[in-house]
Amino acid sequence: MLDALPRLLPAFWVTIEVSAISLALAMLLGLSCGTARAFLAKRNPLTWLMDAYVGLVRCTPIIVQIYAAYLLLPKIGMRLDVFWIGVIALTFNSAGYQIEIARAAVQSISKGQTEAATSLGLGWWHTIRLVVLPQAFKRMIPAVTNEMSHLVKASAVLSVISLFELHKAATALQATSFKFVELLAVQAMLYLPLILGVSRIARYLETDVFGFEGKTETVDIR
């Protein structure tokens, strides 16, 4: 196990990189689309499009989405390294869930908040940015933390397209050393602090930065 650890650390760094980039892109896409979805009419074509996208992500396994990205992107002229194919696949998957997280958080804010902001002369954009999103973001943190943990663990599936991340590197060592249980244990030892670190950062944001302990808060817009 000690001999294998230095050989797994570069692949572990690849896992961190692909997860971090995918998460940042998915959060940006999920927050923007989810916020828009919360205010769009049900009969708006964009609503149908986003609902179809969310349904596709929820109803198909992530391994199918990864294979689809790997096989279909070259057919439309996007010949990318497997690292970036993995980023696209993970972003596609995570954004589908984060759109619903953002939509639910935004819609949970009392309409009285937006009505009060409008009555004080705030435009739509300023109402969203200064009144709605600060409250919605607090409520999103627990669900986004769960999605972050899922994304990091889902990165192991990228081994099917030969991305040399942690699981792929461990599998390669298993094939030559036949130390299956030991290398599974090393993987667990590396994934565990990463997931716990993600949860700790989210907890820090929730309690120390925002001072939010799970209770509903409102913004004083006077």
Backbone as JSON, one array per atom type, in Angstrom:
{
  "sequence": "MLDALPRLLPAFWVTIEVSAISLALAMLLGLSCGTARAFLAKRNPLTWLMDAYVGLVRCTPIIVQIYAAYLLLPKIGMRLDVFWIGVIALTFNSAGYQIEIARAAVQSISKGQTEAATSLGLGWWHTIRLVVLPQAFKRMIPAVTNEMSHLVKASAVLSVISLFELHKAATALQATSFKFVELLAVQAMLYLPLILGVSRIARYLETDVFGFEGKTETVDIR",
  "N": [[0.83, -1.2, 0.0], [1.94, 1.24, 0.8], [3.94, 1.45, -1.11], [2.41, 1.72, -3.41], [1.13, 4.14, -3.13], [2.65, 6.58, -3.89], [2.55, 6.24, -6.65], [-0.07, 6.52, -7.22], [-0.76, 9.11, -6.56], [-0.33, 11.18, -8.62], [-2.45, 10.52, -10.37], [-4.54, 10.88, -8.62], [-4.48, 13.63, -8.37], [-5.36, 14.32, -10.91], [-8.0, 13.47, -10.67], [-8.91, 15.37, -8.79], [-8.6, 17.72, -10.3], [-10.32, 17.34, -12.59], [-12.75, 17.08, -11.3], [-13.01, 19.54, -9.92], [-13.03, 21.48, -12.01], [-15.27, 20.64, -13.48], [-17.24, 20.92, -11.53], [-17.24, 23.71, -11.05], [-18.08, 24.69, -13.57], [-20.56, 23.42, -13.76], [-21.93, 24.5, -11.58], [-22.09, 27.19, -12.35], [-23.64, 26.99, -14.71], [-25.88, 25.65, -13.67], [-26.86, 27.43, -11.68], [-27.48, 29.77, -13.15], [-29.31, 28.82, -15.14], [-31.18, 27.54, -13.5], [-32.16, 29.66, -11.95], [-33.33, 31.23, -13.95], [-35.23, 29.39, -14.81], [-36.94, 29.33, -12.63], [-38.44, 31.61, -12.91], [-39.58, 31.57, -15.39], [-42.43, 31.14, -17.53], [-44.68, 28.32, -17.52], [-45.39, 27.46, -20.06], [-43.43, 28.38, -21.67], [-41.08, 27.88, -24.27], [-38.37, 27.58, -23.51], [-38.6, 26.64, -20.94], [-39.65, 24.08, -21.38], [-37.46, 23.01, -22.74], [-35.41, 23.06, -20.78], [-36.58, 21.43, -18.81], [-36.72, 19.03, -20.23], [-34.0, 18.51, -20.53], [-33.18, 18.22, -17.82], [-34.73, 15.99, -17.18], [-33.6, 14.11, -18.92], [-31.0, 13.85, -17.86], [-31.57, 12.86, -15.3], [-32.78, 10.43, -15.85], [-31.04, 8.75, -17.14], [-28.18, 6.62, -16.85], [-25.0, 7.68, -15.53], [-22.8, 6.55, -16.75], [-23.68, 6.02, -19.32], [-24.0, 8.61, -20.27], [-21.34, 9.45, -20.23], [-20.15, 7.72, -22.11], [-21.64, 8.57, -24.32], [-20.74, 11.21, -24.65], [-18.08, 10.65, -25.25], [-18.25, 9.19, -27.64], [-19.95, 10.62, -29.36], [-19.18, 13.36, -29.49], [-16.79, 13.55, -31.15], [-18.0, 13.04, -33.62], [-19.32, 15.34, -34.27], [-17.34, 17.03, -34.82], [-15.8, 17.81, -32.63], [-12.95, 17.12, -31.44], [-11.52, 16.17, -28.76], [-9.26, 15.98, -25.94], [-9.31, 13.19, -23.65], [-9.55, 14.08, -21.07], [-10.94, 16.55, -21.2], [-13.26, 15.68, -22.41], [-14.23, 14.17, -20.31], [-14.67, 16.25, -18.47], [-16.76, 17.63, -19.77], [-18.75, 15.65, -19.77], [-19.17, 15.19, -16.99], [-19.91, 17.76, -16.21], [-22.26, 18.09, -17.71], [-23.87, 16.15, -16.48], [-23.92, 16.93, -13.7], [-24.89, 19.57, -13.81], [-27.53, 19.2, -14.58], [-28.77, 18.32, -12.22], [-28.16, 20.47, -10.53], [-29.55, 22.56, -11.65], [-32.18, 22.04, -10.85], [-31.82, 22.2, -8.09], [-31.15, 24.93, -7.77], [-33.46, 26.1, -8.86], [-35.49, 25.24, -7.07], [-34.57, 26.42, -4.7], [-34.68, 29.17, -5.3], [-37.42, 29.5, -5.83], [-38.37, 29.01, -3.31], [-38.11, 31.31, -1.88], [-39.9, 33.87, -0.34], [-42.58, 35.49, -2.05], [-43.18, 37.95, -1.2], [-40.77, 39.21, -0.68], [-39.67, 39.84, -3.23], [-41.72, 41.45, -4.17], [-41.64, 43.56, -2.33], [-39.12, 44.57, -2.9], [-39.49, 45.43, -5.53], [-41.41, 47.4, -5.12], [-39.87, 49.29, -3.88], [-38.42, 50.28, -5.91], [-36.41, 48.78, -7.09], [-34.95, 47.2, -9.89], [-35.56, 44.25, -12.0], [-33.19, 42.69, -12.28], [-31.54, 43.67, -10.19], [-33.14, 43.02, -8.03], [-33.1, 40.23, -8.12], [-30.32, 39.78, -7.8], [-29.58, 41.1, -5.42], [-31.49, 40.52, -3.5], [-32.96, 38.05, -3.82], [-31.11, 35.94, -4.62], [-29.01, 35.96, -2.56], [-30.41, 34.89, -0.34], [-31.39, 32.5, -1.43], [-29.04, 31.14, -2.07], [-27.98, 30.37, 0.39], [-29.78, 28.39, 1.13], [-29.27, 26.54, -0.78], [-26.85, 25.37, -0.17], [-26.59, 22.87, 1.44], [-27.7, 20.92, -0.36], [-26.11, 21.33, -2.63], [-23.65, 20.64, -1.61], [-23.98, 17.89, -1.26], [-24.23, 17.19, -3.96], [-21.7, 17.92, -4.86], [-20.1, 16.01, -3.56], [-21.11, 13.73, -4.78], [-20.27, 14.22, -7.4], [-17.46, 14.1, -7.27], [-17.09, 11.4, -6.6], [-18.31, 10.25, -8.82], [-16.47, 10.78, -10.76], [-14.79, 8.63, -10.9], [-15.93, 6.9, -12.72], [-15.07, 7.78, -15.12], [-12.96, 6.29, -15.85], [-13.72, 4.45, -17.72], [-13.4, 5.58, -20.2], [-10.77, 5.67, -20.41], [-9.48, 7.73, -19.02], [-6.84, 8.66, -17.01], [-7.39, 8.69, -14.13], [-7.79, 8.44, -10.51], [-9.1, 5.93, -9.95], [-8.67, 4.51, -12.34], [-5.88, 4.37, -12.39], [-5.43, 2.85, -10.09], [-6.67, 0.49, -10.85], [-5.01, -0.32, -12.93], [-2.69, -0.9, -11.48], [-3.64, -2.97, -9.93], [-3.9, -4.96, -11.84], [-1.31, -5.72, -12.33], [-0.12, -6.21, -9.88], [-1.86, -7.78, -8.43], [-2.98, -7.13, -6.02], [-5.74, -6.63, -4.89], [-7.6, -5.99, -2.78], [-5.98, -4.4, -1.14], [-5.38, -2.2, -2.79], [-7.91, -1.2, -3.25], [-8.42, -0.3, -0.7], [-6.52, 1.74, -0.49], [-7.52, 3.53, -2.39], [-9.91, 4.24, -1.11], [-8.85, 5.49, 1.14], [-7.81, 7.77, -0.01], [-9.98, 9.0, -1.3], [-11.65, 9.53, 0.88], [-10.64, 11.71, 2.67], [-10.85, 13.75, 0.78], [-13.6, 13.96, 0.16], [-14.57, 14.5, 2.74], [-13.26, 16.9, 3.14], [-14.54, 18.55, 1.25], [-17.12, 18.57, 2.37], [-16.56, 19.83, 4.78], [-15.73, 22.39, 3.99], [-18.13, 23.31, 2.89], [-19.7, 23.29, 5.19], [-18.38, 25.23, 6.65], [-18.89, 27.51, 5.06], [-21.64, 27.6, 5.4], [-22.1, 28.03, 8.14], [-20.06, 29.73, 9.32], [-19.43, 31.73, 7.42], [-21.9, 32.59, 6.29], [-23.45, 32.44, 8.51], [-25.57, 30.69, 8.92], [-27.76, 28.4, 10.16], [-29.49, 26.5, 9.19], [-31.97, 27.59, 9.58], [-34.76, 29.52, 8.38], [-34.17, 32.55, 6.78], [-34.59, 36.05, 6.18], [-34.03, 38.86, 4.03], [-33.38, 42.13, 5.0], [-34.57, 44.7, 3.3], [-34.92, 47.36, 3.55]],
  "CA": [[0.0, 0.0, 0.0], [2.84, 2.4, 0.84], [4.63, 1.52, -2.4], [1.47, 2.12, -4.45], [0.63, 5.5, -2.9], [3.27, 7.59, -4.76], [2.16, 6.02, -8.04], [-1.48, 6.92, -7.35], [-0.96, 10.53, -6.28], [-0.57, 11.98, -9.84], [-3.81, 10.24, -10.84], [-5.44, 11.52, -7.65], [-4.52, 15.04, -8.74], [-6.24, 14.4, -12.08], [-9.36, 13.39, -10.12], [-9.24, 16.67, -8.21], [-8.72, 18.71, -11.37], [-11.51, 17.13, -13.41], [-13.91, 17.33, -10.44], [-13.11, 20.97, -9.62], [-13.44, 22.21, -13.21], [-16.65, 20.25, -13.78], [-18.12, 21.5, -10.52], [-17.35, 25.15, -11.3], [-18.91, 24.9, -14.75], [-21.93, 22.96, -13.47], [-22.56, 25.48, -10.69], [-22.41, 28.37, -13.15], [-24.76, 26.64, -15.58], [-27.04, 25.31, -12.87], [-27.41, 28.61, -11.02], [-28.08, 30.68, -14.13], [-30.49, 28.2, -15.74], [-32.17, 27.29, -12.46], [-32.8, 30.93, -11.6], [-34.23, 31.58, -15.06], [-36.34, 28.43, -14.81], [-37.87, 29.67, -11.55], [-39.28, 32.76, -13.28], [-40.18, 31.38, -16.71], [-43.77, 30.56, -17.56], [-44.67, 26.88, -17.8], [-45.55, 27.23, -21.49], [-42.29, 28.93, -22.39], [-40.26, 26.81, -24.88], [-37.15, 27.38, -22.74], [-38.99, 25.79, -19.81], [-39.73, 22.7, -21.91], [-36.12, 22.57, -23.07], [-34.69, 22.78, -19.54], [-37.2, 20.28, -18.18], [-36.29, 17.85, -20.98], [-32.6, 18.29, -20.18], [-33.14, 17.68, -16.46], [-35.28, 14.64, -17.24], [-32.62, 13.24, -19.57], [-29.92, 13.6, -16.91], [-32.07, 12.04, -14.19], [-33.29, 9.12, -16.27], [-30.0, 7.94, -17.8], [-27.0, 6.42, -16.01], [-23.89, 8.56, -15.87], [-21.89, 5.86, -17.66], [-24.22, 6.22, -20.66], [-23.69, 9.99, -20.64], [-19.91, 9.53, -20.5], [-19.93, 7.08, -23.4], [-22.23, 9.41, -25.35], [-19.8, 12.3, -24.89], [-16.86, 10.1, -25.85], [-18.5, 8.7, -28.99], [-20.69, 11.55, -30.21], [-18.5, 14.63, -29.71], [-15.96, 13.54, -32.38], [-18.83, 13.01, -34.82], [-19.73, 16.71, -34.6], [-16.14, 17.81, -35.05], [-15.11, 18.19, -31.39], [-11.95, 16.1, -31.11], [-10.92, 16.66, -27.53], [-8.57, 15.04, -25.06], [-10.28, 12.51, -22.78], [-9.75, 14.9, -19.87], [-12.0, 17.52, -21.45], [-14.49, 14.91, -22.6], [-14.7, 13.88, -18.96], [-15.2, 17.49, -17.9], [-18.05, 17.89, -20.41], [-19.71, 14.65, -19.31], [-19.5, 15.45, -15.59], [-20.66, 19.03, -16.17], [-23.6, 17.8, -18.24], [-24.61, 15.41, -15.47], [-24.11, 17.69, -12.47], [-25.72, 20.75, -14.06], [-28.94, 18.79, -14.59], [-29.25, 18.3, -10.84], [-28.04, 21.78, -9.91], [-30.64, 23.41, -12.13], [-33.32, 21.82, -9.98], [-31.47, 22.73, -6.77], [-31.28, 26.38, -7.83], [-34.86, 26.45, -9.08], [-36.24, 25.04, -5.83], [-34.14, 27.4, -3.72], [-35.2, 30.49, -5.68], [-38.87, 29.51, -5.66], [-38.71, 28.94, -1.89], [-38.08, 32.65, -1.31], [-41.24, 34.46, -0.3], [-42.87, 36.49, -3.08], [-43.2, 39.27, -0.56], [-39.44, 39.81, -0.81], [-39.55, 40.46, -4.55], [-42.71, 42.53, -4.27], [-41.13, 44.7, -1.56], [-37.99, 45.15, -3.64], [-40.05, 46.14, -6.67], [-42.09, 48.61, -4.64], [-38.85, 50.27, -3.51], [-37.79, 50.79, -7.12], [-35.35, 47.92, -7.62], [-35.26, 46.5, -11.12], [-35.59, 42.79, -11.89], [-31.85, 42.15, -12.08], [-31.08, 44.02, -8.84], [-33.94, 42.24, -7.08], [-32.56, 38.86, -8.11], [-28.93, 39.74, -7.33], [-29.4, 41.63, -4.07], [-32.51, 40.07, -2.54], [-33.35, 36.64, -3.96], [-29.99, 34.99, -4.65], [-28.33, 35.77, -1.28], [-31.19, 33.97, 0.49], [-31.47, 31.19, -2.09], [-27.76, 30.46, -2.03], [-27.86, 29.72, 1.7], [-30.6, 27.18, 1.14], [-28.71, 25.6, -1.74], [-25.56, 24.82, 0.27], [-26.61, 21.43, 1.77], [-27.93, 20.11, -1.55], [-24.94, 21.46, -3.5], [-22.59, 19.83, -0.98], [-24.25, 16.5, -1.63], [-23.92, 17.04, -5.38], [-20.25, 17.98, -4.98], [-19.59, 14.71, -3.16], [-21.49, 12.79, -5.85], [-19.46, 14.49, -8.59], [-16.11, 13.58, -7.04], [-17.15, 9.93, -6.69], [-18.66, 9.89, -10.19], [-15.29, 10.91, -11.62], [-14.18, 7.3, -11.05], [-16.51, 6.24, -13.88], [-14.34, 8.23, -16.31], [-11.97, 5.27, -16.2], [-14.2, 3.67, -18.88], [-12.91, 6.21, -21.43], [-9.31, 5.64, -20.27], [-8.89, 8.86, -18.32], [-5.98, 8.06, -15.99], [-7.66, 9.26, -12.8], [-7.4, 7.58, -9.4], [-9.6, 4.57, -10.07], [-8.0, 3.88, -13.47], [-4.51, 4.08, -11.99], [-5.47, 1.73, -9.15], [-7.01, -0.71, -11.62], [-3.8, -0.73, -13.64], [-1.79, -1.52, -10.51], [-4.23, -4.25, -9.54], [-3.67, -5.95, -12.9], [0.08, -6.17, -12.3], [0.3, -6.64, -8.54], [-2.88, -8.69, -7.9], [-3.33, -6.7, -4.66], [-7.03, -5.99, -5.13], [-8.15, -5.41, -1.56], [-5.1, -3.35, -0.66], [-5.51, -1.02, -3.63], [-9.22, -0.62, -2.95], [-8.28, 0.42, 0.56], [-5.79, 2.98, -0.77], [-8.48, 4.44, -3.03], [-10.82, 4.74, -0.07], [-8.08, 6.4, 1.99], [-7.61, 9.03, -0.74], [-11.28, 9.63, -1.53], [-12.28, 9.92, 2.14], [-10.33, 13.09, 3.07], [-11.33, 14.7, -0.24], [-15.04, 14.15, 0.38], [-14.72, 15.16, 4.03], [-12.84, 18.28, 2.95], [-15.64, 19.25, 0.57], [-18.2, 18.77, 3.34], [-16.11, 20.79, 5.79], [-15.78, 23.71, 3.37], [-19.55, 23.69, 2.8], [-20.16, 23.59, 6.55], [-17.79, 26.52, 7.0], [-19.67, 28.54, 4.38], [-23.0, 27.62, 5.93], [-22.16, 28.51, 9.53], [-19.15, 30.82, 9.66], [-19.49, 32.83, 6.46], [-23.27, 33.09, 6.17], [-24.12, 32.39, 9.81], [-26.85, 30.05, 8.65], [-27.83, 27.11, 10.86], [-30.63, 25.73, 8.72], [-33.22, 28.31, 9.78], [-35.14, 30.41, 7.29], [-33.83, 33.95, 7.02], [-35.01, 36.99, 5.15], [-33.15, 40.02, 3.9], [-33.99, 43.43, 5.27], [-34.28, 45.5, 2.1], [-35.28, 48.75, 3.77]],
  "C": [[0.87, 1.26, 0.0], [3.59, 2.57, -0.48], [3.71, 2.05, -3.5], [1.07, 3.59, -4.33], [1.31, 6.54, -3.79], [2.87, 7.44, -6.23], [0.71, 6.44, -8.29], [-1.68, 8.42, -7.19], [-1.12, 11.39, -7.54], [-1.98, 11.76, -10.4], [-4.85, 10.85, -9.9], [-5.57, 13.01, -7.95], [-5.4, 15.26, -9.97], [-7.7, 14.34, -11.63], [-9.8, 14.73, -9.54], [-9.46, 17.71, -9.3], [-10.03, 18.55, -12.15], [-12.77, 17.4, -12.59], [-14.1, 18.82, -10.2], [-13.59, 21.77, -10.83], [-14.89, 21.91, -13.55], [-17.62, 20.89, -12.8], [-18.32, 22.99, -10.75], [-18.26, 25.44, -12.49], [-20.36, 24.51, -14.48], [-22.65, 23.94, -12.55], [-22.96, 26.74, -11.45], [-23.63, 28.12, -14.03], [-26.02, 26.38, -14.77], [-27.68, 26.52, -12.22], [-28.1, 29.53, -12.0], [-29.36, 30.08, -14.72], [-31.58, 27.94, -14.7], [-32.9, 28.55, -12.03], [-33.76, 31.36, -12.7], [-35.44, 30.67, -15.08], [-37.38, 28.77, -13.75], [-38.84, 30.78, -11.94], [-39.94, 32.6, -14.65], [-41.58, 30.78, -16.59], [-43.7, 29.09, -17.96], [-44.76, 26.58, -19.29], [-44.42, 27.81, -22.32], [-41.46, 27.78, -22.99], [-38.96, 26.54, -24.13], [-37.42, 26.5, -21.51], [-39.04, 24.33, -20.25], [-38.34, 22.16, -22.18], [-35.33, 22.2, -21.8], [-35.26, 21.58, -18.8], [-36.8, 18.98, -18.89], [-34.84, 17.5, -20.66], [-32.47, 17.67, -18.79], [-33.66, 16.24, -16.44], [-34.31, 13.66, -17.87], [-31.49, 12.87, -18.61], [-30.38, 12.65, -15.81], [-32.39, 10.61, -14.61], [-32.26, 8.27, -17.01], [-28.81, 7.79, -16.87], [-25.84, 7.3, -16.46], [-22.91, 7.88, -16.83], [-22.37, 5.98, -19.11], [-23.9, 7.63, -21.15], [-22.21, 10.15, -20.97], [-19.58, 8.9, -21.86], [-20.49, 7.93, -24.55], [-21.31, 10.58, -25.68], [-18.56, 11.81, -25.63], [-17.06, 9.72, -27.32], [-19.12, 9.73, -29.92], [-19.97, 12.86, -30.48], [-17.57, 14.61, -30.93], [-16.78, 13.57, -33.66], [-19.32, 14.39, -35.23], [-18.52, 17.64, -34.69], [-15.38, 18.24, -33.82], [-14.18, 17.06, -30.98], [-11.13, 16.61, -29.93], [-10.16, 15.56, -26.82], [-9.6, 14.41, -24.11], [-10.53, 13.29, -21.48], [-10.92, 15.85, -20.07], [-13.32, 16.85, -21.81], [-15.09, 14.55, -21.24], [-15.3, 15.09, -18.28], [-16.6, 17.78, -18.46], [-19.1, 16.92, -19.89], [-20.14, 14.9, -17.86], [-20.29, 16.75, -15.44], [-22.09, 18.83, -16.63], [-24.45, 17.1, -17.17], [-24.92, 16.27, -14.25], [-25.01, 18.9, -12.68], [-27.2, 20.4, -14.09], [-29.55, 18.76, -13.2], [-29.21, 19.7, -10.21], [-29.06, 22.78, -10.44], [-31.85, 23.27, -11.22], [-33.05, 22.32, -8.57], [-31.67, 24.24, -6.74], [-32.73, 26.8, -8.0], [-35.66, 26.33, -7.79], [-35.87, 26.08, -4.78], [-34.7, 28.79, -4.03], [-36.71, 30.56, -5.46], [-39.29, 29.42, -4.19], [-38.69, 30.3, -1.21], [-39.46, 33.28, -1.42], [-41.42, 35.51, -1.39], [-42.92, 37.89, -2.5], [-41.87, 39.98, -0.64], [-39.28, 40.51, -2.15], [-40.53, 41.6, -4.72], [-42.24, 43.77, -3.51], [-39.98, 45.38, -2.29], [-38.49, 45.95, -4.84], [-40.71, 47.45, -6.24], [-41.1, 49.7, -4.23], [-38.05, 50.76, -4.71], [-36.66, 49.95, -7.66], [-35.83, 47.24, -8.9], [-35.19, 45.0, -10.92], [-34.21, 42.23, -11.56], [-31.34, 42.44, -10.67], [-31.88, 43.27, -7.78], [-33.4, 40.82, -6.97], [-31.19, 38.84, -7.44], [-28.81, 40.13, -5.86], [-30.36, 41.05, -3.03], [-32.73, 38.56, -2.61], [-32.15, 35.7, -3.82], [-29.24, 34.86, -3.32], [-29.07, 34.82, -0.35], [-31.23, 32.57, -0.11], [-30.15, 30.43, -1.97], [-27.55, 29.75, -0.7], [-28.61, 28.4, 1.72], [-30.07, 26.12, 0.17], [-27.52, 24.83, -1.19], [-25.64, 23.33, 0.62], [-26.78, 20.55, 0.54], [-26.73, 20.16, -2.5], [-23.77, 20.66, -2.93], [-22.76, 18.36, -1.32], [-23.91, 16.24, -3.09], [-22.42, 17.1, -5.63], [-19.63, 16.63, -4.64], [-19.89, 13.66, -4.23], [-20.59, 12.97, -7.06], [-18.06, 13.93, -8.44], [-16.11, 12.06, -7.18], [-17.49, 9.48, -8.11], [-17.48, 10.0, -11.13], [-14.58, 9.57, -11.82], [-14.7, 6.58, -12.29], [-15.8, 6.66, -15.16], [-13.23, 7.26, -16.7], [-12.41, 4.47, -17.43], [-13.77, 4.29, -20.2], [-11.39, 6.42, -21.34], [-8.7, 6.94, -19.75], [-8.11, 8.31, -17.12], [-6.16, 8.81, -14.68], [-7.39, 8.18, -11.75], [-7.85, 6.13, -9.58], [-8.91, 3.83, -11.22], [-6.57, 3.5, -13.11], [-4.47, 2.89, -11.03], [-5.79, 0.43, -9.87], [-5.8, -1.24, -12.38], [-2.81, -1.41, -12.7], [-2.33, -2.88, -10.04], [-3.92, -5.33, -10.57], [-2.25, -6.5, -12.88], [0.51, -6.73, -10.95], [-0.63, -7.68, -7.92], [-3.23, -8.37, -6.44], [-4.65, -5.92, -4.73], [-7.55, -5.28, -3.89], [-7.3, -4.24, -1.08], [-5.26, -2.06, -1.47], [-6.9, -0.39, -3.52], [-9.16, 0.19, -1.67], [-7.54, 1.75, 0.36], [-6.7, 3.99, -1.44], [-9.4, 5.07, -2.01], [-10.12, 5.77, 0.81], [-7.87, 7.75, 1.31], [-8.93, 9.76, -0.98], [-11.86, 10.21, -0.23], [-11.92, 11.34, 2.56], [-10.81, 14.13, 2.06], [-12.81, 15.0, -0.04], [-15.29, 14.88, 1.7], [-14.3, 16.63, 3.94], [-13.9, 19.13, 2.26], [-16.77, 19.55, 1.55], [-17.83, 19.81, 4.38], [-16.14, 22.21, 5.23], [-17.23, 24.2, 3.29], [-20.1, 24.06, 4.17], [-19.63, 24.93, 7.02], [-18.56, 27.67, 6.35], [-21.04, 28.71, 5.02], [-23.08, 28.27, 7.3], [-21.32, 29.74, 9.79], [-19.24, 32.0, 8.72], [-20.88, 33.45, 6.42], [-24.01, 33.1, 7.5], [-25.47, 31.75, 9.72], [-26.86, 28.66, 9.26], [-29.06, 26.31, 10.46], [-31.96, 26.43, 8.91], [-33.5, 29.22, 8.6], [-34.84, 31.85, 7.67], [-34.37, 34.78, 5.87], [-34.06, 38.17, 5.15], [-33.94, 41.28, 4.17], [-33.62, 44.35, 4.13], [-34.68, 46.95, 2.29], [-34.08, 49.66, 3.56]]
}
